[in-house]
Amino acid sequence: MPKICIKSEAIKMQKMYASLLLATLTFWTLVLRSDQAHSPPAVPCDRSRKVFTEPYGDISDGPSGFNYTQDSHCEWLIKARNDSQFITLTFHSMGTECSYDYIYVYDGDSFNSTLLGSFSGRTQPQRLVARSGSMLILMYSDTNYVLDGFRASYYISNCLNNCHNHGKCVGHQCVCHGEWVGPDCEDEACPQRCGESQGRGRCQKSICHCSRGFSGRLCDLSDHPAGSSWRWLATDAEGMTPRAAHTASLHGRRGCSLRFRRL
């Protein structure tokens, strides 16, 4: 009888370990499937349009470690739930034949939409934001030299750049906290406290009020500036519209040249 009891206990232990192993395998299978749902496996560019509707994900021209194909024409369309949401695209690597192979990014779902940028070469593009609820990415290559392509990630948010965690998103608009301003609460209202410790100005109601002899958004422009110096007059967040201008003048007596360039 004792032998039968020992055998029975061994069978119970085997069944318990088998059940535990099955539960573990089931858990990791579900985890892997969940990850794949958000980040589909990278496949080579195949002249098709791939549509992304997940709130975040990764986009690339193909598997890591391989070059893109010659004569490529591939499209990636990111679609938000509604046209009031923002789509932010961040490039992590970039490598195409300069001036021949291009990546185009549009704020919309067609090539008639606003072009956010066209990129070629190895310079990593800046972060791009689509405001229409859709973003279309096109990669084009000719029949010659190819490189490693691009890697990028995106996320969809209700407010621009998620207000940089400096504000609250209300009705798809950022309501900034404290001393933060701008459409996405990225900028300080009074950077460097307007140079108050140097006597350049002081901050009142989130605006710099400059002392006599100083001007500019930061109160850092002197009426008598030192030579060979550059200053930022405005930032993108202040709403400067696209423009281009160039002016130059020569002061004969002082032998100096003054140049102004605005893009």
Secondary structure, 3 states (H helix, E strand, C coil): CHHHHHHHHHHHHHHHHHHHHHHHHHHHHHHHHHHHHHCCCCCCCCCCEEEECCCEEEEECCCCCCCCCCCCEEEEEEECCCCCCEEEEEEEEEECCCCCCEEEEEECCCCCCEEEEEECCCCCCCCEEECCCEEEEEEECCCCCCCCEEEEEEEEECCHHHHHHCEEEECCEEEECCCEECCCCCEECCHHHHHHHHCCEEEECCEEEECCCEECCCCCEECCCCCCCCCCCCCHHHCCCCCCEEEEEEECCCCEEEEEEEC
